[in-house]
Amino acid sequence: MKIVQFVNNLDMGGIERLAVELGCRQKAEGHEPIIYCLTHRGDFAKEAEASGIRVVAFQKDPGPSPGTVWAMVKRLRKDRPDILHTHNHLVHHYGVLAGRLAGVPAIVNTRHGALVRIKEQGSRFVATTSSPDVKADLIYRACLRWTDAVVLISEATRKFFIEHRGCPSIKTHVILNGAPLEPFLSRPASPGSLRPRIRFGTASRMVADKDHFTLLKAFAKAAESLPHAELHVAGDGPLRSRIELLIAELNLNQKVVLHGAVRDVPRFLNQLDIFVMTSVNEGLPVAVLEAMAAGLPIVSTRVGGIQEAAIEGLNARFAKHGDAMGLAHEMTQMALCRDLASIGAQGRRLVSERFQIERTWKEYETLFQRIRIGLRSPN
């Protein structure tokens, strides 16, 4: 098959990484992968091309762009893909319009998270299921008529889009996110090996959805009973200065380390004892899968599909999003467990069985083939 994946760009992020990894698996199995970028190429473009994946950027400017649609139509007519696979809603209407005008046989869309609106209330961020962009939702819903399948990355995300965004259940399919886990499986952490020191850690962009503010408040509380605890944060983003201010306000400068953007994520994770995710909005974050592969126990907010990967009472503990006191309690209780290594080992087993990128691609390949067979059927 010739498969075009369509993303906004290939800047660093979970969706972009997944697109490149899927393309690599497609290439390895004899398919012809191409990645279209609506705006610019992005950081992962060179990596994709080094793996034999062609990258095309349409350089769309802000605002509606009929010219971009026409440029896509011409490119699609030239490339003649069997499948056009769009990622998320911001590019999907361009993909549907250009794809149908160009005669692409099948169009599949993946939604990578439940589109929860994040509102700031004082120093907290809270989530609501009401639409953050009614116009965009209406456009997306209108495009579903010409969309062959919608992939959701967890059962929780599928339920959200059926209940809150009017997605026809008959078109929905769940394909769990996967990741290339070998770099993490081969360089495991040793949680609990340097007691009384306990290193909590997280890896995510510094944006509202990730709610680093609750993480810092929870850590400050947990550190009262864990005097040798540390918090290590990988990632950067627009809220970094506000995060730095809160660290100072909480008198945590000697206990919190901001590592910025980290290239060697396996090395970062294998220095930790416990991985913490405090998001208010998630689909199925690759960061949690990577942490599990590294053998880390998980403490997380109870959002999205995280509970479909990390299992409460087995390798994870959960708290309500935005609840700093509840999160602090779970962090403390996990840190006091005497068998952190065996808890982490359960996560390694789970993620190895269910969340390898190869399995994710095989499920996409099966879906693509079924759609193609359906298109050829006289019925």
LUMTORKOL-911608 format. One record per residue (C-alpha): residue number from 1; x, y, z. Coordinates in nm, 2 decimals, decimal comma. Each point is the difference from the previous one (the first is absolute). Last residue first. Layout:
<sites>
<site n="NUM" x="X" y="Y" z="Z"/>
...
</sites>
This chain:
<sites>
<site n="379" x="-2,22" y="-0,44" z="-0,17"/>
<site n="378" x="0,21" y="-0,04" z="-0,32"/>
<site n="377" x="0,31" y="-0,03" z="0,23"/>
<site n="376" x="0,30" y="0,19" z="-0,11"/>
<site n="375" x="-0,04" y="0,28" z="0,26"/>
<site n="374" x="-0,05" y="-0,26" z="0,27"/>
<site n="373" x="0,32" y="-0,18" z="-0,09"/>
<site n="372" x="0,18" y="0,34" z="0,02"/>
<site n="371" x="-0,16" y="0,07" z="0,34"/>
<site n="370" x="0,10" y="-0,34" z="0,13"/>
<site n="369" x="0,36" y="0,05" z="-0,12"/>
<site n="368" x="0,03" y="0,33" z="0,18"/>
<site n="367" x="-0,14" y="-0,14" z="0,32"/>
<site n="366" x="0,24" y="-0,30" z="-0,01"/>
<site n="365" x="0,29" y="0,24" z="-0,06"/>
<site n="364" x="-0,10" y="0,22" z="0,28"/>
<site n="363" x="-0,01" y="-0,30" z="0,24"/>
<site n="362" x="0,34" y="-0,11" z="-0,13"/>
<site n="361" x="0,14" y="0,35" z="0,06"/>
<site n="360" x="-0,11" y="0,00" z="0,36"/>
<site n="359" x="0,14" y="-0,35" z="0,06"/>
<site n="358" x="0,34" y="0,11" z="-0,14"/>
<site n="357" x="-0,01" y="0,31" z="0,22"/>
<site n="356" x="0,01" y="-0,23" z="0,30"/>
<site n="355" x="-0,28" y="0,08" z="0,25"/>
<site n="354" x="-0,17" y="-0,32" z="0,10"/>
<site n="353" x="0,24" y="-0,28" z="0,12"/>
<site n="352" x="0,31" y="0,21" z="0,06"/>
<site n="351" x="-0,21" y="0,27" z="0,18"/>
<site n="350" x="-0,15" y="-0,24" z="0,24"/>
<site n="349" x="0,33" y="-0,19" z="0,08"/>
<site n="348" x="0,19" y="0,33" z="0,05"/>
<site n="347" x="-0,27" y="0,12" z="0,23"/>
<site n="346" x="0,02" y="-0,31" z="0,21"/>
<site n="345" x="0,37" y="0,05" z="0,03"/>
<site n="344" x="-0,06" y="0,35" z="0,14"/>
<site n="343" x="-0,19" y="-0,15" z="0,29"/>
<site n="342" x="0,27" y="-0,26" z="0,05"/>
<site n="341" x="0,27" y="0,28" z="0,02"/>
<site n="340" x="-0,22" y="0,22" z="0,23"/>
<site n="339" x="-0,02" y="-0,28" z="0,26"/>
<site n="338" x="0,03" y="0,18" z="0,33"/>
<site n="337" x="-0,29" y="0,23" z="-0,07"/>
<site n="336" x="0,05" y="0,33" z="0,18"/>
<site n="335" x="0,05" y="0,19" z="-0,32"/>
<site n="334" x="-0,34" y="-0,12" z="-0,13"/>
<site n="333" x="-0,17" y="0,11" z="0,31"/>
<site n="332" x="0,16" y="0,34" z="-0,02"/>
<site n="331" x="-0,08" y="0,06" z="-0,37"/>
<site n="330" x="-0,36" y="-0,11" z="0,07"/>
<site n="329" x="-0,04" y="0,23" z="0,29"/>
<site n="328" x="0,15" y="0,29" z="-0,19"/>
<site n="327" x="-0,24" y="-0,06" z="-0,29"/>
<site n="326" x="-0,29" y="0,02" z="0,24"/>
<site n="325" x="0,13" y="0,32" z="0,15"/>
<site n="324" x="0,07" y="0,15" z="-0,34"/>
<site n="323" x="-0,34" y="-0,08" z="-0,14"/>
<site n="322" x="0,00" y="0,16" z="-0,35"/>
<site n="321" x="-0,07" y="-0,33" z="-0,17"/>
<site n="320" x="-0,14" y="-0,27" z="0,23"/>
<site n="319" x="0,25" y="-0,24" z="0,14"/>
<site n="318" x="0,15" y="-0,33" z="-0,12"/>
<site n="317" x="0,25" y="-0,27" z="0,10"/>
<site n="316" x="0,18" y="-0,22" z="-0,24"/>
<site n="315" x="0,18" y="-0,33" z="-0,05"/>
<site n="314" x="-0,25" y="-0,26" z="0,12"/>
<site n="313" x="-0,24" y="0,17" z="0,23"/>
<site n="312" x="-0,13" y="0,23" z="-0,28"/>
<site n="311" x="0,11" y="-0,13" z="-0,34"/>
<site n="310" x="0,20" y="0,22" z="-0,23"/>
<site n="309" x="-0,10" y="-0,04" z="-0,37"/>
<site n="308" x="-0,38" y="0,02" z="-0,01"/>
<site n="307" x="0,01" y="0,23" z="0,31"/>
<site n="306" x="0,19" y="0,25" z="-0,21"/>
<site n="305" x="-0,28" y="0,01" z="-0,25"/>
<site n="304" x="-0,13" y="0,35" z="0,07"/>
<site n="303" x="0,04" y="0,13" z="0,36"/>
<site n="302" x="0,04" y="-0,14" z="0,35"/>
<site n="301" x="0,31" y="0,20" z="0,10"/>
<site n="300" x="0,32" y="-0,20" z="0,03"/>
<site n="299" x="0,25" y="-0,17" z="0,22"/>
<site n="298" x="0,19" y="-0,27" z="-0,20"/>
<site n="297" x="0,26" y="-0,25" z="0,11"/>
<site n="296" x="0,30" y="0,01" z="-0,22"/>
<site n="295" x="0,14" y="-0,30" z="-0,20"/>
<site n="294" x="0,14" y="0,19" z="-0,30"/>
<site n="293" x="-0,28" y="-0,15" z="-0,21"/>
<site n="292" x="-0,25" y="0,15" z="0,25"/>
<site n="291" x="0,16" y="0,34" z="-0,04"/>
<site n="290" x="-0,01" y="-0,03" z="-0,38"/>
<site n="289" x="-0,37" y="-0,09" z="0,01"/>
<site n="288" x="-0,07" y="0,29" z="0,23"/>
<site n="287" x="0,18" y="0,24" z="-0,24"/>
<site n="286" x="-0,20" y="-0,14" z="-0,29"/>
<site n="285" x="-0,31" y="0,16" z="0,14"/>
<site n="284" x="-0,33" y="-0,18" z="-0,06"/>
<site n="283" x="-0,26" y="0,28" z="-0,06"/>
<site n="282" x="0,07" y="0,26" z="0,25"/>
<site n="281" x="-0,15" y="0,31" z="0,17"/>
<site n="280" x="0,05" y="0,11" z="0,36"/>
<site n="279" x="0,35" y="-0,12" z="0,01"/>
<site n="278" x="0,19" y="-0,08" z="0,32"/>
<site n="277" x="0,23" y="-0,29" z="-0,11"/>
<site n="276" x="0,25" y="-0,12" z="0,25"/>
<site n="275" x="0,28" y="-0,26" z="-0,06"/>
<site n="274" x="0,16" y="-0,16" z="0,31"/>
<site n="273" x="0,36" y="-0,10" z="0,07"/>
<site n="272" x="0,19" y="0,21" z="-0,26"/>
<site n="271" x="0,35" y="-0,02" z="-0,16"/>
<site n="270" x="-0,12" y="-0,25" z="-0,26"/>
<site n="269" x="-0,25" y="0,25" z="-0,13"/>
<site n="268" x="0,25" y="0,27" z="-0,10"/>
<site n="267" x="0,22" y="-0,26" z="-0,17"/>
<site n="266" x="-0,29" y="-0,14" z="-0,20"/>
<site n="265" x="-0,10" y="0,36" z="-0,09"/>
<site n="264" x="0,33" y="0,09" z="-0,17"/>
<site n="263" x="-0,11" y="0,31" z="-0,18"/>
<site n="262" x="-0,13" y="0,20" z="0,30"/>
<site n="261" x="-0,16" y="0,34" z="-0,03"/>
<site n="260" x="0,05" y="0,19" z="0,32"/>
<site n="259" x="0,15" y="-0,18" z="0,30"/>
<site n="258" x="-0,19" y="0,18" z="0,27"/>
<site n="257" x="0,13" y="-0,13" z="0,34"/>
<site n="256" x="-0,21" y="0,03" z="0,31"/>
<site n="255" x="0,13" y="-0,06" z="0,35"/>
<site n="254" x="0,23" y="0,29" z="0,07"/>
<site n="253" x="-0,22" y="0,26" z="-0,17"/>
<site n="252" x="-0,31" y="-0,13" z="0,19"/>
<site n="251" x="-0,08" y="0,30" z="0,21"/>
<site n="250" x="-0,37" y="-0,02" z="-0,10"/>
<site n="249" x="0,02" y="0,36" z="-0,13"/>
<site n="248" x="0,33" y="-0,08" z="-0,19"/>
<site n="247" x="-0,15" y="-0,31" z="-0,17"/>
<site n="246" x="-0,31" y="0,21" z="-0,08"/>
<site n="245" x="0,21" y="0,26" z="-0,17"/>
<site n="244" x="0,18" y="-0,26" z="-0,21"/>
<site n="243" x="-0,33" y="-0,15" z="-0,11"/>
<site n="242" x="-0,12" y="0,35" z="-0,11"/>
<site n="241" x="0,32" y="0,04" z="-0,20"/>
<site n="240" x="-0,04" y="-0,34" z="-0,16"/>
<site n="239" x="-0,36" y="0,05" z="-0,11"/>
<site n="238" x="0,08" y="0,04" z="-0,37"/>
<site n="237" x="0,18" y="-0,33" z="-0,04"/>
<site n="236" x="0,27" y="-0,23" z="0,11"/>
<site n="235" x="0,04" y="-0,36" z="0,09"/>
<site n="234" x="0,16" y="-0,23" z="0,26"/>
<site n="233" x="-0,08" y="0,06" z="0,37"/>
<site n="232" x="0,19" y="-0,16" z="0,28"/>
<site n="231" x="-0,15" y="0,00" z="0,35"/>
<site n="230" x="0,21" y="-0,10" z="0,30"/>
<site n="229" x="-0,09" y="-0,17" z="0,33"/>
<site n="228" x="0,25" y="-0,03" z="0,29"/>
<site n="227" x="-0,24" y="0,17" z="0,25"/>
<site n="226" x="-0,29" y="-0,23" z="-0,08"/>
<site n="225" x="-0,26" y="0,09" z="0,25"/>
<site n="224" x="0,00" y="0,37" z="-0,08"/>
<site n="223" x="0,11" y="-0,09" z="-0,35"/>
<site n="222" x="-0,35" y="-0,13" z="-0,08"/>
<site n="221" x="-0,15" y="0,35" z="0,06"/>
<site n="220" x="0,25" y="0,18" z="-0,22"/>
<site n="219" x="-0,05" y="-0,28" z="-0,26"/>
<site n="218" x="-0,37" y="0,05" z="-0,01"/>
<site n="217" x="0,04" y="0,38" z="-0,05"/>
<site n="216" x="0,25" y="-0,06" z="-0,27"/>
<site n="215" x="-0,21" y="-0,25" z="-0,18"/>
<site n="214" x="-0,31" y="0,22" z="0,03"/>
<site n="213" x="0,19" y="0,28" z="-0,17"/>
<site n="212" x="0,14" y="-0,24" z="-0,27"/>
<site n="211" x="-0,35" y="-0,02" z="-0,14"/>
<site n="210" x="0,07" y="-0,20" z="-0,33"/>
<site n="209" x="-0,29" y="0,16" z="-0,18"/>
<site n="208" x="0,12" y="0,35" z="0,07"/>
<site n="207" x="0,33" y="-0,03" z="-0,18"/>
<site n="206" x="0,35" y="-0,08" z="0,11"/>
<site n="205" x="0,06" y="-0,29" z="-0,24"/>
<site n="204" x="0,03" y="-0,34" z="0,16"/>
<site n="203" x="0,24" y="-0,23" z="0,19"/>
<site n="202" x="-0,05" y="-0,07" z="0,37"/>
<site n="201" x="0,22" y="-0,10" z="0,29"/>
<site n="200" x="0,00" y="-0,11" z="0,36"/>
<site n="199" x="0,34" y="-0,09" z="0,14"/>
<site n="198" x="0,00" y="-0,17" z="0,34"/>
<site n="197" x="0,31" y="0,02" z="0,22"/>
<site n="196" x="-0,04" y="-0,21" z="0,31"/>
<site n="195" x="0,07" y="-0,22" z="-0,18"/>
<site n="194" x="0,23" y="-0,05" z="-0,30"/>
<site n="193" x="-0,14" y="-0,32" z="-0,15"/>
<site n="192" x="-0,37" y="0,11" z="0,02"/>
<site n="191" x="-0,06" y="-0,01" z="-0,37"/>
<site n="190" x="0,28" y="-0,15" z="-0,21"/>
<site n="189" x="-0,07" y="0,14" z="-0,34"/>
<site n="188" x="0,02" y="-0,21" z="-0,32"/>
<site n="187" x="0,23" y="0,06" z="-0,29"/>
<site n="186" x="-0,10" y="-0,28" z="-0,25"/>
<site n="185" x="-0,37" y="0,04" z="0,06"/>
<site n="184" x="0,02" y="0,37" z="-0,06"/>
<site n="183" x="0,20" y="-0,01" z="-0,33"/>
<site n="182" x="-0,22" y="-0,30" z="-0,10"/>
<site n="181" x="-0,33" y="0,18" z="0,05"/>
<site n="180" x="-0,08" y="0,14" z="-0,35"/>
<site n="179" x="-0,34" y="0,13" z="0,10"/>
<site n="178" x="-0,36" y="-0,10" z="-0,03"/>
<site n="177" x="-0,33" y="0,18" z="0,02"/>
<site n="176" x="-0,30" y="-0,22" z="0,03"/>
<site n="175" x="-0,22" y="-0,04" z="-0,30"/>
<site n="174" x="-0,37" y="0,04" z="0,07"/>
<site n="173" x="-0,23" y="0,02" z="-0,30"/>
<site n="172" x="-0,29" y="0,24" z="-0,07"/>
<site n="171" x="-0,21" y="0,02" z="-0,31"/>
<site n="170" x="-0,30" y="-0,18" z="0,14"/>
<site n="169" x="0,01" y="0,21" z="0,31"/>
<site n="168" x="-0,09" y="0,31" z="-0,19"/>
<site n="167" x="0,20" y="0,29" z="0,15"/>
<site n="166" x="-0,24" y="0,25" z="0,16"/>
<site n="165" x="0,27" y="0,19" z="0,20"/>
<site n="164" x="-0,10" y="-0,06" z="0,36"/>
<site n="163" x="-0,13" y="-0,35" z="0,03"/>
<site n="162" x="0,17" y="-0,17" z="-0,31"/>
<site n="161" x="0,32" y="0,20" z="0,04"/>
<site n="160" x="0,03" y="-0,07" z="0,37"/>
<site n="159" x="-0,08" y="-0,37" z="-0,03"/>
<site n="158" x="0,28" y="-0,04" z="-0,26"/>
<site n="157" x="0,24" y="0,19" z="0,22"/>
<site n="156" x="-0,07" y="-0,23" z="0,30"/>
<site n="155" x="0,03" y="-0,30" z="-0,22"/>
<site n="154" x="0,35" y="0,11" z="-0,10"/>
<site n="153" x="0,19" y="0,14" z="-0,30"/>
<site n="152" x="-0,31" y="0,09" z="-0,21"/>
<site n="151" x="0,00" y="-0,08" z="-0,37"/>
<site n="150" x="-0,27" y="0,15" z="-0,22"/>
<site n="149" x="-0,08" y="-0,19" z="-0,32"/>
<site n="148" x="-0,11" y="0,06" z="-0,36"/>
<site n="147" x="-0,03" y="0,38" z="0,02"/>
<site n="146" x="-0,22" y="0,17" z="-0,26"/>
<site n="145" x="-0,30" y="0,04" z="0,24"/>
<site n="144" x="0,24" y="0,07" z="0,28"/>
<site n="143" x="0,09" y="0,33" z="-0,16"/>
<site n="142" x="-0,32" y="0,17" z="0,13"/>
<site n="141" x="0,10" y="-0,10" z="0,36"/>
<site n="140" x="0,34" y="0,15" z="-0,05"/>
<site n="139" x="-0,14" y="0,33" z="-0,12"/>
<site n="138" x="-0,25" y="0,01" z="0,28"/>
<site n="137" x="0,27" y="-0,07" z="0,26"/>
<site n="136" x="0,22" y="0,27" z="-0,15"/>
<site n="135" x="-0,28" y="0,25" z="0,03"/>
<site n="134" x="-0,08" y="-0,11" z="0,36"/>
<site n="133" x="0,36" y="0,07" z="0,11"/>
<site n="132" x="0,07" y="-0,08" z="0,37"/>
<site n="131" x="-0,29" y="-0,24" z="0,01"/>
<site n="130" x="-0,15" y="-0,08" z="0,34"/>
<site n="129" x="0,16" y="-0,30" z="0,17"/>
<site n="128" x="0,15" y="0,21" z="0,27"/>
<site n="127" x="0,35" y="-0,02" z="0,16"/>
<site n="126" x="0,15" y="0,20" z="0,29"/>
<site n="125" x="0,33" y="0,18" z="0,02"/>
<site n="124" x="0,10" y="0,14" z="0,34"/>
<site n="123" x="0,19" y="0,31" z="0,11"/>
<site n="122" x="-0,31" y="0,21" z="0,00"/>
<site n="121" x="-0,25" y="-0,18" z="-0,22"/>
<site n="120" x="0,14" y="-0,07" z="-0,34"/>
<site n="119" x="-0,22" y="-0,18" z="-0,25"/>
<site n="118" x="0,11" y="-0,30" z="-0,21"/>
<site n="117" x="-0,25" y="-0,12" z="-0,26"/>
<site n="116" x="0,00" y="-0,37" z="-0,05"/>
<site n="115" x="0,05" y="-0,13" z="-0,36"/>
<site n="114" x="0,04" y="-0,37" z="0,10"/>
<site n="113" x="0,34" y="-0,09" z="-0,15"/>
<site n="112" x="0,17" y="-0,13" z="-0,31"/>
<site n="111" x="-0,28" y="0,01" z="-0,25"/>
<site n="110" x="0,10" y="-0,21" z="-0,30"/>
<site n="109" x="-0,16" y="0,05" z="-0,34"/>
<site n="108" x="-0,02" y="-0,24" z="-0,29"/>
<site n="107" x="-0,06" y="0,09" z="-0,37"/>
<site n="106" x="-0,04" y="-0,27" z="-0,27"/>
<site n="105" x="0,01" y="-0,01" z="-0,38"/>
<site n="104" x="0,17" y="0,34" z="-0,06"/>
<site n="103" x="-0,19" y="0,16" z="-0,29"/>
<site n="102" x="0,19" y="0,33" z="-0,01"/>
<site n="101" x="-0,32" y="0,20" z="0,09"/>
<site n="100" x="-0,07" y="-0,25" z="0,28"/>
<site n="99" x="0,35" y="0,03" z="0,14"/>
<site n="98" x="0,02" y="0,38" z="-0,03"/>
<site n="97" x="-0,33" y="0,05" z="0,19"/>
<site n="96" x="0,06" y="-0,28" z="0,25"/>
<site n="95" x="0,36" y="0,09" z="0,07"/>
<site n="94" x="-0,07" y="0,37" z="0,04"/>
<site n="93" x="-0,29" y="-0,09" z="0,24"/>
<site n="92" x="0,23" y="-0,23" z="0,19"/>
<site n="91" x="0,29" y="0,23" z="0,07"/>
<site n="90" x="-0,12" y="0,16" z="0,32"/>
<site n="89" x="-0,20" y="-0,31" z="0,09"/>
<site n="88" x="0,26" y="-0,25" z="0,12"/>
<site n="87" x="0,24" y="-0,20" z="-0,22"/>
<site n="86" x="-0,10" y="-0,07" z="-0,36"/>
<site n="85" x="0,06" y="-0,33" z="-0,17"/>
<site n="84" x="-0,05" y="0,01" z="-0,38"/>
<site n="83" x="0,00" y="-0,35" z="-0,13"/>
<site n="82" x="0,06" y="-0,15" z="-0,35"/>
<site n="81" x="0,22" y="0,29" z="-0,09"/>
<site n="80" x="0,02" y="0,15" z="-0,36"/>
<site n="79" x="0,32" y="0,20" z="0,04"/>
<site n="78" x="-0,07" y="0,23" z="-0,30"/>
<site n="77" x="-0,37" y="0,04" z="0,07"/>
<site n="76" x="0,08" y="0,05" z="0,37"/>
<site n="75" x="0,25" y="0,28" z="-0,09"/>
<site n="74" x="-0,25" y="0,18" z="-0,22"/>
<site n="73" x="-0,28" y="-0,03" z="0,25"/>
<site n="72" x="0,24" y="0,12" z="0,28"/>
<site n="71" x="0,09" y="0,31" z="-0,20"/>
<site n="70" x="-0,37" y="0,07" z="-0,06"/>
<site n="69" x="-0,08" y="-0,03" z="0,38"/>
<site n="68" x="0,30" y="0,23" z="0,08"/>
<site n="67" x="-0,14" y="0,26" z="-0,25"/>
<site n="66" x="-0,34" y="-0,02" z="0,17"/>
<site n="65" x="0,18" y="0,13" z="0,32"/>
<site n="64" x="-0,20" y="0,09" z="0,31"/>
<site n="63" x="0,20" y="0,18" z="0,27"/>
<site n="62" x="0,36" y="-0,02" z="0,10"/>
<site n="61" x="0,25" y="-0,07" z="-0,29"/>
<site n="60" x="0,03" y="-0,35" z="-0,15"/>
<site n="59" x="0,36" y="-0,10" z="-0,08"/>
<site n="58" x="-0,11" y="-0,32" z="-0,20"/>
<site n="57" x="0,27" y="-0,23" z="0,14"/>
<site n="56" x="0,08" y="-0,33" z="-0,16"/>
<site n="55" x="0,20" y="-0,27" z="0,17"/>
<site n="54" x="0,12" y="-0,32" z="-0,17"/>
<site n="53" x="0,07" y="-0,29" z="0,24"/>
<site n="52" x="0,33" y="-0,18" z="-0,07"/>
<site n="51" x="0,12" y="-0,02" z="0,37"/>
<site n="50" x="0,23" y="0,30" z="-0,05"/>
<site n="49" x="-0,31" y="0,18" z="-0,13"/>
<site n="48" x="-0,19" y="-0,06" z="0,32"/>
<site n="47" x="0,30" y="0,11" z="0,21"/>
<site n="46" x="0,04" y="0,31" z="-0,20"/>
<site n="45" x="-0,37" y="0,08" z="0,04"/>
<site n="44" x="-0,01" y="-0,05" z="0,37"/>
<site n="43" x="0,09" y="0,36" z="0,09"/>
<site n="42" x="-0,28" y="0,17" z="-0,21"/>
<site n="41" x="-0,11" y="0,00" z="-0,36"/>
<site n="40" x="-0,22" y="0,31" z="-0,01"/>
<site n="39" x="-0,37" y="0,05" z="-0,03"/>
<site n="38" x="-0,24" y="-0,27" z="-0,12"/>
<site n="37" x="0,27" y="-0,27" z="0,02"/>
<site n="36" x="-0,04" y="-0,31" z="-0,23"/>
<site n="35" x="0,17" y="-0,32" z="0,09"/>
<site n="34" x="0,07" y="-0,27" z="-0,25"/>
<site n="33" x="0,02" y="-0,38" z="0,05"/>
<site n="32" x="0,04" y="-0,26" z="-0,28"/>
<site n="31" x="-0,07" y="-0,35" z="0,13"/>
<site n="30" x="0,26" y="-0,27" z="0,00"/>
<site n="29" x="-0,02" y="-0,11" z="0,36"/>
<site n="28" x="0,30" y="0,21" z="0,12"/>
<site n="27" x="-0,15" y="0,31" z="-0,16"/>
<site n="26" x="-0,33" y="-0,04" z="0,18"/>
<site n="25" x="0,18" y="-0,05" z="0,33"/>
<site n="24" x="0,21" y="0,31" z="-0,06"/>
<site n="23" x="-0,32" y="0,20" z="-0,09"/>
<site n="22" x="-0,16" y="-0,11" z="0,32"/>
<site n="21" x="0,30" y="0,12" z="0,20"/>
<site n="20" x="-0,01" y="0,34" z="-0,19"/>
<site n="19" x="-0,37" y="0,05" z="0,07"/>
<site n="18" x="0,04" y="-0,10" z="0,37"/>
<site n="17" x="0,28" y="0,25" z="0,05"/>
<site n="16" x="-0,22" y="0,27" z="-0,14"/>
<site n="15" x="-0,29" y="-0,09" z="0,22"/>
<site n="14" x="0,22" y="-0,01" z="0,31"/>
<site n="13" x="0,17" y="0,33" z="-0,06"/>
<site n="12" x="0,30" y="0,16" z="-0,16"/>
<site n="11" x="-0,09" y="0,20" z="-0,31"/>
<site n="10" x="-0,10" y="-0,21" z="-0,30"/>
<site n="9" x="-0,28" y="0,23" z="-0,12"/>
<site n="8" x="-0,38" y="0,02" z="-0,02"/>
<site n="7" x="-0,02" y="-0,37" z="-0,08"/>
<site n="6" x="-0,10" y="-0,21" z="-0,30"/>
<site n="5" x="0,11" y="-0,36" z="-0,05"/>
<site n="4" x="0,01" y="-0,11" z="-0,36"/>
<site n="3" x="0,00" y="-0,38" z="-0,05"/>
<site n="2" x="0,09" y="-0,18" z="-0,32"/>
<site n="1" x="-0,10" y="-0,36" z="0,05"/>
</sites>
